[in-house]
C-alpha cells in the first residue's frame, strides 16, 4: 500500500516481485531541495533497497491484463502506472522500469507474461523538435534489445502537447490516446 510520510515529506512506495512479495520500499521525496528524488527507505537502520533492474513496478498487479492483451506499456516511474490504473483500472497494461534502463530480467518477466507488443512511453525529456528527434534516437537504442522478443513502438510528442519532463499519461486519457495512435514502430 502506498502511503505518505509527513516527517520526511515523501511518498512511500512498496516494490513487489512477480509473485506479489514485497522486495523493497522506495521513497519519492517531494522537497525541492531533496538530495535524491527517489531512494530506498531506511527503517530502524535497515535499508529496504531492491535493485530496480530485478522488478517492474505494477507487474504483479497488471500481469493478467498483460497476458490477455499481449501488450505492455513501459513507463519510467510508478506515478505513470498509478495514473494508468486510475483511468483503465483492471485493464491497466503498464509497468515502470524505475528510470530508463531495461534489464534482461525485465525482458524475461514480460516474456513470461506472454507479452508480444511493447510500447516505450518514457518522459518527454526534450523541449524542442530537434531535442525530441535526438531523444527518439536515444530511445531507439534503449529499445533495441526488446526487438528480439517483441514488436516495439515508441511514444514521442512531436506536436508539443506534453510539457518538459511529462510522462505521456500526465495530460490525461485524451492526449495519451492521441500519442498512442501516433507512436512510432521500430524494428
JOSUL-V683930 format. One record per backbone hydrogen bond with DSSP energy under -0.5 kcal/mol. NH is the residue of the N-H (numbers start at 0). CO is the residue of the C=O. If there is no record, write none. Layout:
NH_CO ; NH_CO
//
This chain:
2_11 ; 4_9 ; 5_3 ; 8_4 ; 9_4 ; 10_27 ; 11_2 ; 12_10 ; 12_25 ; 13_11 ; 14_23 ; 16_20 ; 19_16 ; 22_14 ; 23_14 ; 24_47 ; 25_12 ; 26_38 ; 27_10 ; 28_26 ; 28_36 ; 29_8 ; 33_30 ; 38_26 ; 40_24 ; 42_40 ; 42_45 ; 45_42 ; 46_44 ; 47_40 ; 53_50 ; 54_51 ; 56_95 ; 58_55 ; 61_57 ; 62_58 ; 65_61 ; 66_62 ; 67_63 ; 68_64 ; 69_65 ; 71_116 ; 72_92 ; 73_71 ; 73_118 ; 74_72 ; 74_94 ; 79_76 ; 80_76 ; 81_77 ; 82_78 ; 83_79 ; 84_80 ; 85_81 ; 86_82 ; 87_83 ; 88_84 ; 90_87 ; 91_88 ; 94_72 ; 95_56 ; 96_74 ; 97_75 ; 98_75 ; 102_100 ; 106_102 ; 107_103 ; 108_104 ; 109_105 ; 110_106 ; 111_107 ; 112_108 ; 113_110 ; 114_109 ; 115_69 ; 116_69 ; 117_150 ; 118_71 ; 119_117 ; 119_152 ; 120_73 ; 120_118 ; 123_165 ; 124_122 ; 125_123 ; 131_127 ; 132_128 ; 133_129 ; 134_130 ; 135_131 ; 136_132 ; 137_133 ; 138_134 ; 139_135 ; 140_136 ; 141_137 ; 142_138 ; 143_139 ; 145_142 ; 146_142 ; 146_143 ; 147_144 ; 148_145 ; 149_145 ; 150_115 ; 151_149 ; 151_185 ; 152_117 ; 153_183 ; 154_119 ; 155_153 ; 157_155 ; 164_123 ; 165_162 ; 169_166 ; 171_168 ; 175_171 ; 176_172 ; 177_173 ; 178_174 ; 179_175 ; 180_176 ; 181_177 ; 182_179 ; 183_153 ; 184_182 ; 185_151
//
